[in-house]
Amino acid sequence: MTGTIHGVGLGPGAQDLLSVRADRLVRGTKHIAFFRKAGRAGQARQIVNGMLREDAVEHAMEYPVTTEIPVTDPRYNAMLSAFYADWTKRLTKLSESGEDIVVLCEGDPFFYGSFMHLHSRLKGKVPLQVVPAITGMSAAWTATDMPVTWGDDVLTVLMATLPEESLAARMEEADAIVVMKLGRTLDKVRRALRKARRYDDAWLIQYAAMPNQTVARLAETEGQPTPYFSIIVVHGQGRRP
């Protein structure tokens, strides 16, 4: 029999925010795969510390490149494409041997996650199941203790990797805003928020739902380093009774 590959969403980072299905699969499946940067433990793997069965076999999928070269460099896509093709072959072989595999996914597997690139290559070749999860942005706006949208507010989710002018234009049109993939892009995002006149309303949430979570107004964090696991939230102020 062919084994099933499960893309399991782990949510924002707290084990008690995993779904019952995700918890069962993580604890019960022998083969556990996860993405990580070379030399790092991997955020997804850290989330499940203490949950894996004693005989678990771990498969660390190490990115060949992350921020070393710009995403616009042709080598970036070529290297990542080869990486995903290689792991598609490895996971397919494991599945065809009859083994089930869990691929750990931070947040939700189909929301800007690396698993989607495996899914598109594996679909139709082996049995696939995807377990949805709470997104990191949901944990971020919850951490501010304020609703992100009211009434007819439109929520706009932006990647900080977009050009500055594009960010500013979309921010100016939006009711509520979430900005993801920060880190080295933060200064650009600050400038874009100022151009859109949304800077004073922005909140910065670092490590949402994790033990080291921090929440502050963005304007109060000038000059501070910002990790990749950070999200900016600008709350909508729409219709309410």
Residue frames as a rotation matrix with the C-alpha (Angstrom) as fourth column:
MET 1
0.575 0.818 0.000 0.00
0.818 -0.575 0.000 0.00
0.000 0.000 -1.000 0.00
THR 2
-0.230 -0.604 0.763 1.11
0.543 -0.731 -0.414 3.55
0.808 0.319 0.496 -0.69
GLY 3
-0.341 0.037 -0.939 1.54
0.906 -0.253 -0.339 5.78
-0.250 -0.967 0.053 2.33
THR 4
0.638 0.637 0.432 -0.13
0.693 -0.720 0.039 9.18
0.336 0.275 -0.901 2.71
ILE 5
-0.634 -0.771 0.069 1.79
0.690 -0.603 -0.400 12.45
0.350 -0.206 0.914 2.89
HIS 6
0.473 0.806 -0.356 0.14
0.875 -0.383 0.297 14.81
0.103 -0.452 -0.886 5.35
GLY 7
-0.494 -0.506 0.707 0.82
0.344 -0.860 -0.376 18.55
0.798 0.057 0.600 5.20
VAL 8
0.187 0.567 -0.802 0.06
0.930 0.160 0.330 19.39
0.316 -0.808 -0.498 8.83
GLY 9
0.095 -0.057 0.994 -0.56
-0.005 -0.998 -0.057 22.98
0.996 0.000 -0.095 9.88
LEU 10
-0.353 -0.353 -0.866 0.90
0.821 0.327 -0.468 23.69
0.448 -0.877 0.174 13.32
GLY 11
0.754 0.647 -0.114 -0.69
0.631 -0.665 0.400 27.09
0.183 -0.373 -0.909 13.83
PRO 12
0.793 -0.361 0.490 1.20
-0.233 -0.924 -0.303 30.13
0.563 0.127 -0.817 15.11
GLY 13
-0.151 -0.988 0.037 3.54
-0.440 0.034 -0.897 28.36
0.885 -0.152 -0.440 17.53
ALA 14
-0.396 0.073 0.915 1.79
-0.907 0.125 -0.402 27.11
-0.144 -0.989 0.017 20.67
GLN 15
-0.976 -0.044 -0.214 1.21
-0.090 0.974 0.210 23.38
0.199 0.224 -0.954 20.98
ASP 16
-0.608 0.792 -0.059 -2.20
0.477 0.305 -0.824 23.87
-0.635 -0.529 -0.563 22.60
LEU 17
-0.033 0.587 -0.809 -3.36
-0.596 -0.661 -0.455 25.76
-0.802 0.467 0.372 19.50
LEU 18
-0.927 -0.233 -0.294 -2.90
-0.375 0.582 0.722 22.70
0.003 0.779 -0.627 17.27
SER 19
0.106 0.969 -0.224 -6.07
-0.926 0.179 0.333 21.05
0.363 0.172 0.916 16.03
VAL 20
0.394 0.114 0.912 -6.98
-0.600 0.783 0.162 17.63
-0.696 -0.611 0.377 17.43
ARG 21
0.988 0.000 0.154 -6.22
0.117 0.655 -0.747 16.08
-0.101 0.756 0.647 14.02
ALA 22
0.501 -0.860 0.101 -2.82
-0.427 -0.347 -0.835 17.77
0.753 0.375 -0.541 13.79
ASP 23
0.080 -0.435 0.897 -1.93
-0.991 0.060 0.118 16.67
-0.106 -0.898 -0.427 17.32
ARG 24
0.682 0.265 0.682 -2.88
-0.290 0.953 -0.081 13.06
-0.672 -0.143 0.727 16.54
LEU 25
0.949 -0.313 0.042 -0.82
0.152 0.335 -0.930 12.95
0.277 0.889 0.366 13.34
VAL 26
0.319 -0.878 0.358 2.25
-0.675 -0.475 -0.564 14.59
0.665 -0.062 -0.744 14.84
ARG 27
0.031 -0.280 0.960 2.28
-0.946 0.303 0.119 12.24
-0.324 -0.911 -0.255 17.82
GLY 28
0.498 0.355 0.791 1.41
-0.293 0.928 -0.232 9.09
-0.816 -0.116 0.566 15.92
THR 29
0.987 -0.099 -0.127 3.32
-0.103 0.221 -0.970 9.23
0.124 0.970 0.208 12.62
LYS 30
0.593 -0.805 0.021 6.80
0.636 0.485 0.600 7.74
-0.493 -0.342 0.800 12.40
HIS 31
-0.301 -0.741 0.600 8.24
0.953 -0.259 0.158 9.84
0.038 0.620 0.784 9.56
ILE 32
0.640 0.446 -0.626 8.35
0.548 -0.836 -0.035 13.57
-0.539 -0.320 -0.779 10.27
ALA 33
-0.183 -0.669 0.720 9.64
0.958 -0.287 -0.023 16.04
0.223 0.686 0.693 7.67
PHE 34
0.688 0.373 -0.622 10.19
0.544 -0.833 0.103 19.75
-0.480 -0.409 -0.776 8.20
PHE 35
0.554 -0.462 0.692 11.78
0.474 -0.509 -0.719 22.75
0.684 0.726 -0.063 6.52
ARG 36
0.745 -0.341 -0.573 14.67
0.407 -0.449 0.796 24.61
-0.529 -0.826 -0.195 8.04
LYS 37
0.784 -0.616 -0.080 17.56
-0.536 -0.606 -0.588 26.90
0.313 0.504 -0.805 7.21
ALA 38
0.409 -0.713 -0.569 20.93
0.358 0.699 -0.619 25.12
0.839 0.049 0.541 7.20
GLY 39
-0.648 -0.760 -0.049 22.43
0.283 -0.181 -0.942 25.19
0.707 -0.624 0.332 10.66
ARG 40
-0.557 0.543 0.629 19.15
-0.792 -0.576 -0.203 26.03
0.252 -0.611 0.750 12.37
ALA 41
-0.834 0.297 0.465 16.77
-0.069 0.780 -0.622 23.84
-0.548 -0.550 -0.630 14.37
GLY 42
-0.768 0.627 0.132 13.78
0.222 0.068 0.973 24.88
0.601 0.776 -0.191 12.30
GLN 43
-0.716 0.521 0.465 10.77
-0.693 -0.609 -0.386 26.74
0.082 -0.599 0.797 13.73
ALA 44
0.270 0.869 -0.415 8.27
-0.753 0.459 0.472 24.03
0.601 0.185 0.778 12.80
ARG 45
0.001 -0.349 -0.937 10.41
0.263 0.904 -0.336 21.37
0.965 -0.246 0.093 14.47
GLN 46
-0.919 -0.371 0.131 10.75
0.003 -0.339 -0.941 23.47
0.393 -0.865 0.312 17.62
ILE 47
-0.274 0.901 0.338 6.97
-0.889 -0.371 0.270 23.80
0.368 -0.226 0.902 17.91
VAL 48
0.638 0.598 -0.484 6.58
-0.447 0.800 0.400 20.02
0.627 -0.038 0.778 18.27
ASN 49
-0.506 -0.860 0.064 9.38
-0.513 0.240 -0.824 19.49
0.693 -0.450 -0.562 20.81
GLY 50
-0.818 0.102 0.565 8.40
-0.488 0.394 -0.778 16.65
-0.303 -0.913 -0.273 23.14
MET 51
0.163 0.985 -0.048 5.52
-0.819 0.108 -0.564 15.48
-0.550 0.131 0.824 20.94
LEU 52
0.103 -0.139 -0.985 7.20
-0.877 0.455 -0.155 12.99
0.469 0.880 -0.075 18.59
ARG 53
0.971 0.237 0.024 7.12
-0.227 0.893 0.388 9.24
0.071 -0.383 0.921 19.20
GLU 54
0.501 -0.827 0.255 10.33
-0.330 0.090 0.940 7.63
-0.800 -0.555 -0.228 20.47
ASP 55
-0.113 -0.557 0.823 11.10
0.572 0.640 0.512 5.86
-0.812 0.529 0.246 17.18
ALA 56
0.826 0.485 -0.288 10.36
0.092 -0.620 -0.779 8.90
-0.556 0.617 -0.557 15.00
VAL 57
-0.125 -0.821 0.557 12.51
0.923 0.109 0.368 9.32
-0.363 0.560 0.744 11.89
GLU 58
0.462 0.269 -0.845 13.16
0.170 -0.962 -0.213 12.99
-0.871 -0.046 -0.490 11.17
HIS 59
0.064 -0.363 0.930 13.72
0.997 0.073 -0.040 14.38
-0.054 0.929 0.366 7.69
ALA 60
0.137 -0.105 -0.985 15.22
0.294 -0.945 0.142 17.89
-0.946 -0.309 -0.099 7.77
MET 61
0.415 0.073 0.907 14.60
0.909 -0.072 -0.410 19.64
0.035 0.995 -0.096 4.46
GLU 62
0.006 -0.548 -0.837 17.28
0.540 -0.702 0.464 22.34
-0.841 -0.455 0.292 4.41
TYR 63
0.925 0.368 -0.094 16.76
0.155 -0.591 -0.791 25.27
-0.347 0.718 -0.604 2.07
PRO 64
0.207 -0.888 0.410 19.67
0.978 0.179 -0.105 25.79
0.020 0.423 0.906 -0.33
VAL 65
-0.793 -0.387 0.471 19.12
0.404 -0.912 -0.070 29.55
0.456 0.135 0.880 -0.15
THR 66
0.100 0.832 -0.546 17.01
0.970 -0.204 -0.133 31.98
-0.222 -0.516 -0.827 1.91
THR 67
0.907 0.236 -0.349 18.24
0.205 -0.971 -0.122 35.58
-0.368 0.039 -0.929 2.02
GLU 68
0.042 -0.999 0.022 21.75
0.485 0.040 0.874 35.07
-0.874 -0.026 0.486 0.63
ILE 69
-0.925 -0.270 0.266 20.79
0.359 -0.396 0.845 36.29
-0.123 0.877 0.464 -2.84
PRO 70
-0.622 0.733 -0.274 17.85
-0.634 -0.678 -0.373 38.50
-0.459 -0.058 0.886 -3.96
VAL 71
-0.067 0.705 0.706 14.61
0.190 0.703 -0.685 36.78
-0.980 0.088 -0.181 -4.99
THR 72
0.745 0.337 -0.575 14.94
-0.419 -0.434 -0.797 38.57
-0.519 0.836 -0.182 -8.33
ASP 73
-0.324 -0.916 -0.237 18.19
-0.869 0.188 0.458 36.73
-0.375 0.354 -0.857 -9.09
PRO 74
0.309 0.479 -0.822 17.46
-0.818 0.575 0.027 33.88
0.486 0.663 0.569 -11.58
ARG 75
-0.597 -0.615 -0.515 19.59
-0.245 0.752 -0.612 31.57
0.764 -0.239 -0.600 -9.43
TYR 76
-0.711 0.352 0.609 17.12
-0.671 -0.077 -0.738 31.93
-0.213 -0.933 0.291 -6.55
ASN 77
0.378 0.925 -0.046 14.22
-0.876 0.341 -0.341 30.23
-0.299 0.169 0.939 -8.32
ALA 78
0.278 -0.327 -0.903 16.50
-0.598 0.677 -0.429 27.69
0.752 0.659 -0.007 -9.98
MET 79
-0.768 -0.641 -0.003 18.00
-0.364 0.439 -0.821 26.57
0.527 -0.630 -0.570 -6.67
LEU 80
-0.518 0.646 0.561 14.66
-0.685 0.079 -0.724 26.36
-0.512 -0.759 0.401 -4.90
SER 81
0.437 0.691 -0.576 13.05
-0.898 0.370 -0.238 24.53
0.049 0.621 0.782 -7.80
ALA 82
-0.116 -0.585 -0.803 15.78
-0.411 0.764 -0.497 21.88
0.904 0.272 -0.329 -7.71
PHE 83
-0.889 -0.195 0.415 15.38
-0.447 0.165 -0.879 21.63
0.103 -0.967 -0.234 -3.93
TYR 84
-0.084 0.947 0.310 11.62
-0.826 0.107 -0.553 21.00
-0.557 -0.302 0.773 -4.15
ALA 85
0.446 0.197 -0.873 12.09
-0.773 0.576 -0.265 18.53
0.451 0.793 0.409 -7.01
ASP 86
-0.548 -0.747 -0.376 14.62
-0.384 0.625 -0.680 16.58
0.743 -0.228 -0.630 -4.97
TRP 87
-0.858 0.235 0.456 12.37
-0.415 0.203 -0.887 16.36
-0.301 -0.950 -0.077 -1.92
THR 88
0.234 0.924 -0.301 9.41
-0.953 0.158 -0.257 15.43
-0.190 0.348 0.918 -4.09
LYS 89
0.124 -0.282 -0.951 11.38
-0.523 0.796 -0.304 12.40
0.843 0.536 -0.049 -5.24
ARG 90
-0.846 -0.533 -0.019 12.45
-0.250 0.427 -0.869 11.50
0.472 -0.730 -0.494 -1.70
LEU 91
-0.560 0.704 0.436 8.98
-0.650 -0.047 -0.758 11.78
-0.514 -0.708 0.485 -0.20
THR 92
0.343 0.667 -0.661 7.42
-0.929 0.346 -0.133 9.93
0.140 0.660 0.738 -3.14
LYS 93
-0.263 -0.543 -0.797 9.85
-0.371 0.820 -0.436 7.04
0.891 0.181 -0.417 -2.68
LEU 94
-0.965 -0.083 0.250 9.07
-0.263 0.217 -0.940 6.89
0.024 -0.973 -0.231 1.03
SER 95
-0.164 0.984 0.070 5.33
-0.863 -0.108 -0.494 6.97
-0.479 -0.141 0.867 0.36
GLU 96
0.311 0.268 -0.912 5.61
-0.821 0.559 -0.116 4.23
0.479 0.785 0.394 -2.26
SER 97
-0.681 -0.591 -0.432 7.34
-0.244 0.740 -0.627 2.03
0.690 -0.321 -0.648 0.30
GLY 98
-0.002 0.822 -0.570 4.12
0.551 0.476 0.685 2.17
0.834 -0.313 -0.454 2.34
GLU 99
-0.545 -0.292 -0.786 5.13
0.836 -0.262 -0.482 4.78
-0.065 -0.920 0.387 4.92
ASP 100
0.684 0.699 0.208 2.95
0.673 -0.715 0.189 7.68
0.281 0.011 -0.960 6.02
ILE 101
-0.519 -0.855 0.015 4.76
0.809 -0.496 -0.315 11.00
0.276 -0.151 0.949 6.33
VAL 102
0.668 0.610 -0.425 3.90
0.703 -0.704 0.095 14.19
-0.242 -0.362 -0.900 8.19
VAL 103
-0.324 -0.691 0.646 5.32
0.739 -0.611 -0.283 17.41
0.591 0.385 0.709 6.77
LEU 104
-0.020 0.260 -0.965 5.30
0.889 -0.438 -0.137 20.01
-0.458 -0.861 -0.222 9.53
CYS 105
-0.220 0.049 0.974 4.02
0.698 -0.689 0.192 23.42
0.681 0.723 0.117 8.41
GLU 106
-0.834 -0.044 -0.549 4.15
0.435 -0.665 -0.607 26.65
-0.339 -0.746 0.574 10.39
GLY 107
-0.580 0.692 -0.431 0.77
-0.640 -0.714 -0.285 28.37
-0.504 0.111 0.856 10.37
ASP 108
0.505 0.799 0.327 -1.55
-0.271 0.506 -0.819 27.03
-0.819 0.325 0.472 7.66
PRO 109
-0.159 -0.682 0.714 -0.05
0.472 0.582 0.662 24.86
-0.867 0.443 0.229 4.88
PHE 110
0.010 0.252 0.968 -1.84
0.999 -0.053 0.004 26.73
0.052 0.966 -0.253 2.09
PHE 111
0.958 0.285 -0.021 -1.14
0.285 -0.954 0.096 30.26
0.008 -0.098 -0.995 3.35
TYR 112
0.662 -0.748 0.042 2.25
-0.636 -0.591 -0.496 31.40
0.396 0.302 -0.867 1.99
GLY 113
0.540 -0.446 0.713 3.84
-0.492 0.520 0.698 28.17
-0.683 -0.728 0.062 3.25
SER 114
-0.424 -0.812 -0.400 6.68
-0.851 0.206 0.484 26.16
-0.310 0.546 -0.778 1.72
PHE 115
-0.497 0.240 0.834 4.55
0.046 0.967 -0.251 22.99
-0.866 -0.087 -0.492 1.69
MET 116
0.552 0.794 -0.255 2.45
-0.218 -0.158 -0.963 24.30
-0.805 0.587 0.086 -1.19
HIS 117
0.164 -0.574 -0.802 5.46
-0.982 -0.168 -0.081 23.93
-0.088 0.802 -0.591 -3.49
LEU 118
-0.882 -0.359 0.306 5.72
-0.363 0.931 0.045 20.25
-0.301 -0.072 -0.951 -2.56
HIS 119
-0.167 0.921 0.352 1.96
0.018 0.360 -0.933 19.80
-0.986 -0.150 -0.076 -2.82
SER 120
0.518 0.391 -0.760 1.83
-0.675 -0.358 -0.645 21.04
-0.525 0.847 0.079 -6.41
ARG 121
-0.278 -0.719 -0.637 4.57
-0.935 0.353 0.010 18.56
0.218 0.599 -0.770 -7.36
LEU 122
-0.933 -0.102 0.345 3.18
-0.241 0.888 -0.391 15.60
-0.267 -0.448 -0.853 -5.38
LYS 123
-0.105 0.994 0.019 -0.46
-0.600 -0.048 -0.799 15.98
-0.793 -0.095 0.601 -6.34
GLY 124
0.659 0.465 -0.591 -1.65
-0.752 0.386 -0.535 13.06
-0.021 0.796 0.604 -8.45
LYS 125
-0.114 -0.797 -0.593 1.44
-0.609 0.528 -0.592 10.98
0.785 0.294 -0.545 -7.66
VAL 126
-0.790 -0.145 -0.596 0.79
0.362 0.675 -0.643 9.86
0.496 -0.724 -0.480 -4.08
PRO 127
0.300 0.920 -0.252 -2.08
0.784 -0.087 0.615 10.19
0.544 -0.382 -0.747 -1.55
LEU 128
-0.771 -0.522 0.365 -2.07
0.281 -0.793 -0.541 13.69
0.572 -0.314 0.758 -0.04
GLN 129
0.379 0.849 -0.367 -3.94
0.840 -0.150 0.522 15.17
0.388 -0.506 -0.770 2.90
VAL 130
-0.551 -0.509 0.661 -3.76
0.202 -0.850 -0.486 18.76
0.810 -0.135 0.571 4.18
VAL 131
0.082 0.514 -0.854 -4.61
0.986 0.082 0.144 19.73
0.144 -0.854 -0.500 7.76
PRO 132
0.187 0.032 0.982 -5.52
0.256 -0.967 -0.017 23.43
0.948 0.254 -0.189 8.04
ALA 133
-0.179 -0.339 -0.924 -4.53
0.977 0.050 -0.208 25.55
0.117 -0.940 0.322 11.02
ILE 134
0.793 0.304 -0.528 -4.78
0.445 -0.881 0.162 28.91
-0.416 -0.364 -0.834 12.75
THR 135
0.487 -0.629 0.606 -2.66
0.569 -0.298 -0.767 31.41
0.663 0.718 0.213 10.84
GLY 136
-0.397 -0.745 -0.537 0.10
0.915 -0.271 -0.300 33.46
0.078 -0.610 0.788 12.39
MET 137
-0.787 0.118 0.606 -1.69
0.028 -0.974 0.225 36.68
0.616 0.194 0.763 11.48
SER 138
0.324 0.942 -0.085 -4.77
0.066 0.067 0.996 35.58
0.944 -0.328 -0.041 13.44
ALA 139
0.353 -0.296 -0.888 -2.60
0.919 0.288 0.269 35.06
0.176 -0.911 0.374 16.51
ALA 140
-0.693 -0.703 0.156 -0.98
0.678 -0.710 -0.188 38.45
0.243 -0.024 0.970 15.89
TRP 141
-0.463 0.547 0.698 -4.13
-0.225 -0.834 0.504 40.55
0.857 0.076 0.509 15.86
THR 142
0.582 0.630 -0.515 -5.51
0.327 0.399 0.857 38.55
0.745 -0.667 0.026 18.79
ALA 143
-0.102 -0.738 -0.667 -2.37
0.975 0.060 -0.216 39.47
0.199 -0.672 0.713 20.72
THR 144
-0.820 -0.185 0.542 -3.26
0.177 -0.982 -0.068 43.17
0.544 0.040 0.838 20.33
ASP 145
-0.646 0.653 -0.395 -6.58
0.634 0.172 -0.754 42.51
-0.424 -0.737 -0.526 22.13
MET 146
-0.288 0.582 -0.761 -8.47
-0.486 -0.773 -0.407 44.38
-0.825 0.253 0.505 19.39
PRO 147
0.487 0.497 0.719 -10.62
0.412 0.595 -0.690 43.15
-0.770 0.632 0.084 16.47
VAL 148
-0.628 -0.775 0.069 -8.84
0.397 -0.242 0.886 43.51
-0.670 0.583 0.459 13.15
THR 149
-0.878 0.384 0.284 -12.01
0.161 -0.322 0.933 44.18
0.450 0.865 0.221 11.11
TRP 150
-0.596 0.774 -0.216 -15.40
0.090 -0.202 -0.975 45.76
-0.798 -0.600 0.051 11.77
GLY 151
0.288 0.870 -0.400 -18.54
-0.293 -0.318 -0.902 45.74
-0.912 0.376 0.163 9.65
ASP 152
0.971 0.158 0.181 -17.61
0.132 0.274 -0.952 45.98
-0.200 0.949 0.246 5.97
ASP 153
0.364 -0.909 -0.203 -13.86
-0.711 -0.412 0.570 46.44
-0.602 -0.063 -0.796 6.47
VAL 154
0.924 -0.212 -0.318 -11.71
-0.116 0.639 -0.761 44.83
0.364 0.740 0.566 3.79
LEU 155
0.628 -0.745 0.227 -8.59
-0.155 0.166 0.974 43.10
-0.763 -0.647 -0.012 5.13
THR 156
0.816 -0.461 -0.347 -5.49
-0.404 -0.026 -0.914 43.41
0.413 0.887 -0.208 2.93
VAL 157
0.736 -0.625 0.259 -2.61
0.177 0.547 0.818 40.99
-0.653 -0.556 0.514 3.49
LEU 158
0.851 -0.478 -0.218 0.71
-0.462 -0.484 -0.743 42.24
0.250 0.733 -0.633 2.12
MET 159
0.641 -0.757 -0.126 4.14
0.768 0.633 0.097 40.67
0.006 -0.159 0.987 1.72
ALA 160
0.689 -0.419 -0.591 6.88
-0.004 -0.818 0.575 43.01
-0.725 -0.394 -0.565 2.88
THR 161
-0.296 -0.829 0.475 8.96
0.512 0.282 0.811 41.83
-0.806 0.483 0.341 -0.09
LEU 162
0.506 0.540 0.673 6.78
0.860 -0.259 -0.439 43.92
-0.063 0.801 -0.595 -2.45
PRO 163
-0.439 -0.644 0.626 8.24
0.676 -0.696 -0.242 47.18
0.592 0.317 0.741 -3.86
GLU 164
-0.797 0.026 -0.603 7.86
0.500 -0.531 -0.684 50.15
-0.338 -0.847 0.411 -1.56
GLU 165
-0.832 0.495 -0.250 5.55
-0.552 -0.783 0.287 52.13
-0.054 0.377 0.925 -3.87
SER 166
-0.386 0.697 -0.604 3.29
-0.132 0.607 0.784 49.12
0.913 0.382 -0.142 -4.33
LEU 167
-0.516 0.144 -0.844 3.10
0.811 0.399 -0.428 48.62
0.275 -0.906 -0.322 -0.57
ALA 168
-0.892 0.123 -0.435 2.24
0.116 -0.868 -0.483 52.27
-0.437 -0.481 0.760 0.03
ALA 169
-0.705 0.653 -0.275 -0.49
-0.606 -0.354 0.712 52.31
0.368 0.669 0.646 -2.65
ARG 170
-0.253 0.614 -0.748 -2.18
0.220 0.789 0.574 49.18
0.942 -0.019 -0.334 -1.29
MET 171
-0.641 -0.038 -0.767 -1.90
0.767 0.007 -0.641 50.39
0.030 -0.999 0.024 2.31
GLU 172
-0.947 0.259 -0.190 -3.56
-0.240 -0.963 -0.118 53.67
-0.213 -0.067 0.975 1.42
GLU 173
-0.436 0.814 -0.384 -6.55
-0.604 0.051 0.796 51.86
0.667 0.578 0.469 -0.11
ALA 174
-0.487 0.178 -0.855 -6.93
0.362 0.932 -0.012 49.25
0.795 -0.315 -0.518 2.64
ASP 175
0.547 0.666 0.507 -9.28
-0.363 -0.356 0.861 49.32
0.754 -0.655 0.047 5.65
ALA 176
0.772 -0.362 0.523 -7.32
-0.410 0.346 0.844 46.80
-0.487 -0.865 0.119 7.74
ILE 177
0.493 -0.710 -0.503 -3.77
-0.665 0.066 -0.744 45.69
0.562 0.701 -0.439 6.99
VAL 178
0.797 -0.455 0.398 -1.53
-0.009 0.649 0.761 42.75
-0.604 -0.610 0.513 7.78
VAL 179
0.558 -0.706 -0.436 2.11
-0.743 -0.191 -0.641 42.84
0.370 0.682 -0.631 6.65
MET 180
0.897 -0.234 0.375 4.12
0.010 0.860 0.511 39.61
-0.442 -0.454 0.774 6.73
LYS 181
0.542 -0.780 0.312 7.70
0.827 0.430 -0.362 38.53
0.148 0.454 0.878 5.94
LEU 182
0.980 -0.162 0.112 9.41
-0.183 -0.959 0.215 41.36
0.072 -0.232 -0.970 7.77
GLY 183
0.493 -0.870 -0.007 12.95
0.729 0.409 0.550 41.24
-0.475 -0.276 0.835 9.16
ARG 184
-0.535 -0.845 -0.014 15.30
0.675 -0.437 0.595 42.96
-0.509 0.309 0.804 6.71
THR 185
-0.440 0.437 0.785 12.38
0.701 -0.379 0.604 44.64
0.561 0.816 -0.139 4.94
LEU 186
0.089 0.625 -0.776 11.13
0.975 -0.212 -0.060 46.55
-0.202 -0.751 -0.628 8.00
ASP 187
-0.548 -0.329 -0.769 12.62
0.275 -0.939 0.206 49.95
-0.790 -0.098 0.605 7.13
LYS 188
-0.971 0.226 0.079 10.95
0.033 -0.198 0.980 49.82
0.237 0.954 0.185 3.72
VAL 189
-0.226 0.941 -0.254 7.62
0.812 0.325 0.484 48.91
0.538 -0.097 -0.837 5.33
ARG 190
-0.144 0.112 -0.983 7.95
0.777 -0.602 -0.183 51.80
-0.612 -0.791 0.000 7.78
ARG 191
-0.871 -0.232 -0.433 8.44
-0.051 -0.834 0.550 54.23
-0.489 0.501 0.714 4.90
ALA 192
-0.785 0.616 0.057 5.48
0.241 0.220 0.945 52.79
0.570 0.756 -0.321 3.02
LEU 193
-0.061 0.773 -0.631 3.20
0.989 0.132 0.067 53.10
0.135 -0.620 -0.773 6.07
ARG 194
-0.387 -0.142 -0.911 4.25
0.437 -0.898 -0.046 56.73
-0.812 -0.416 0.409 6.49
LYS 195
-0.992 0.014 -0.124 3.51
-0.117 -0.455 0.883 57.47
-0.044 0.891 0.453 2.83
ALA 196
-0.487 0.859 -0.158 0.07
0.406 0.383 0.830 55.88
0.773 0.340 -0.536 3.25
ARG 197
-0.438 0.248 0.864 -0.51
-0.671 -0.730 -0.130 57.85
0.599 -0.636 0.486 6.50
ARG 198
0.654 0.643 -0.399 -1.07
-0.241 0.677 0.695 54.61
0.717 -0.358 0.598 8.45
TYR 199
-0.256 -0.918 -0.304 2.13
0.029 0.307 -0.951 54.53
0.966 -0.252 -0.052 10.49
ASP 200
-0.664 -0.038 0.747 0.76
-0.673 -0.404 -0.619 55.79
0.325 -0.914 0.243 13.79
ASP 201
0.345 0.891 0.296 -1.96
-0.938 0.339 0.072 53.11
-0.037 -0.302 0.953 13.75
ALA 202
0.353 -0.267 -0.897 0.39
-0.399 0.824 -0.402 50.18
0.846 0.500 0.184 13.13
TRP 203
0.649 -0.145 0.747 1.24
-0.681 0.327 0.656 47.48
-0.339 -0.934 0.113 15.67
LEU 204
-0.065 -0.739 -0.671 4.26
-0.746 0.483 -0.458 45.17
0.662 0.471 -0.583 15.60
ILE 205
0.731 0.316 0.604 3.80
-0.634 0.643 0.430 41.65
-0.252 -0.698 0.671 16.95
GLN 206
-0.195 -0.868 -0.457 6.83
-0.872 0.367 -0.325 39.41
0.450 0.335 -0.828 17.29
TYR 207
-0.913 -0.224 -0.341 6.58
-0.116 0.943 -0.311 35.64
0.391 -0.244 -0.887 17.82
ALA 208
-0.204 0.932 0.298 2.77
-0.919 -0.287 0.271 35.67
0.338 -0.219 0.915 18.12
ALA 209
0.754 0.656 -0.016 1.41
-0.572 0.669 0.474 32.97
0.322 -0.349 0.880 20.45
MET 210
0.258 -0.743 -0.617 4.94
0.365 0.667 -0.650 31.85
0.895 -0.057 0.443 21.36
PRO 211
0.446 -0.080 -0.891 6.52
0.895 0.051 0.443 32.14
0.010 -0.995 0.094 24.84
ASN 212
-0.498 -0.745 -0.444 8.65
0.701 -0.647 0.299 35.11
-0.510 -0.162 0.845 23.72
GLN 213
0.119 0.657 0.745 5.75
0.924 -0.348 0.159 37.06
0.363 0.669 -0.648 22.17
THR 214
-0.663 -0.221 -0.715 5.99
0.490 -0.851 -0.191 40.86
-0.566 -0.477 0.672 22.20
VAL 215
0.181 0.779 0.601 3.34
0.962 -0.267 0.056 43.42
0.204 0.568 -0.797 21.23
ALA 216
-0.298 -0.293 -0.909 4.00
0.519 -0.849 0.103 47.14
-0.801 -0.441 0.405 20.73
ARG 217
0.843 0.456 -0.284 3.02
0.062 -0.607 -0.792 50.07
-0.534 0.651 -0.540 18.58
LEU 218
0.569 -0.640 0.516 5.35
0.805 0.306 -0.509 50.13
0.168 0.705 0.689 15.59
ALA 219
0.585 -0.303 0.752 6.33
-0.038 -0.937 -0.348 53.75
0.810 0.175 -0.560 16.30
GLU 220
0.769 -0.255 0.586 7.68
-0.633 -0.171 0.755 52.65
-0.093 -0.952 -0.293 19.69
THR 221
0.723 -0.482 0.496 10.10
0.317 0.868 0.382 50.12
-0.614 -0.119 0.780 18.17
GLU 222
0.910 -0.412 -0.053 12.30
-0.277 -0.507 -0.816 52.44
0.309 0.757 -0.575 16.13
GLY 223
0.120 -0.985 0.126 15.88
-0.916 -0.159 -0.369 51.20
0.383 -0.071 -0.921 15.99
GLN 224
0.033 -0.062 0.998 15.10
-0.687 0.724 0.068 47.74
-0.726 -0.687 -0.018 17.36
PRO 225
-0.880 -0.356 -0.315 15.97
-0.474 0.604 0.641 44.55
-0.038 0.713 -0.700 15.46
THR 226
0.146 0.984 0.097 12.97
-0.893 0.174 -0.415 42.69
-0.425 -0.026 0.905 14.05
PRO 227
-0.648 -0.394 0.652 13.01
-0.183 0.911 0.369 38.93
-0.739 0.120 -0.663 13.53
TYR 228
-0.922 0.281 -0.266 11.43
-0.216 0.197 0.956 37.21
0.321 0.940 -0.121 10.53
PHE 229
-0.434 0.796 -0.422 8.61
0.785 0.564 0.257 35.89
0.442 -0.219 -0.870 12.72
SER 230
-0.716 0.235 -0.658 7.05
0.243 -0.799 -0.550 39.32
-0.655 -0.553 0.515 13.07
ILE 231
-0.291 0.717 0.634 3.78
0.918 0.023 0.397 40.71
0.270 0.697 -0.664 11.75
ILE 232
-0.987 0.076 -0.139 2.46
-0.039 -0.967 -0.251 44.25
-0.154 -0.242 0.958 11.43
VAL 233
-0.301 0.950 0.080 -1.24
0.951 0.293 0.099 44.85
0.070 0.106 -0.992 12.00
VAL 234
-0.973 0.228 0.037 -3.27
-0.229 -0.972 -0.043 47.98
0.026 -0.051 0.998 11.25
HIS 235
-0.638 0.765 0.082 -6.81
0.553 0.530 -0.643 47.54
-0.535 -0.365 -0.762 12.58
GLY 236
-0.563 0.573 0.596 -9.88
0.490 -0.349 0.799 48.48
0.665 0.742 -0.084 10.58
GLN 237
-0.912 0.280 -0.301 -12.27
0.101 -0.558 -0.824 51.06
-0.399 -0.782 0.480 12.01
GLY 238
-0.841 0.540 0.039 -15.42
0.010 -0.057 0.998 50.23
0.541 0.840 0.042 10.07
ARG 239
-0.115 0.942 0.315 -19.14
-0.617 -0.317 0.721 50.09
0.779 -0.112 0.617 10.75
ARG 240
-0.846 -0.063 -0.529 -20.31
0.336 0.708 -0.621 48.84
0.413 -0.703 -0.578 14.12
PRO 241
0.147 0.989 -0.007 -23.64
0.620 -0.086 0.780 48.98
0.771 -0.119 -0.626 16.02
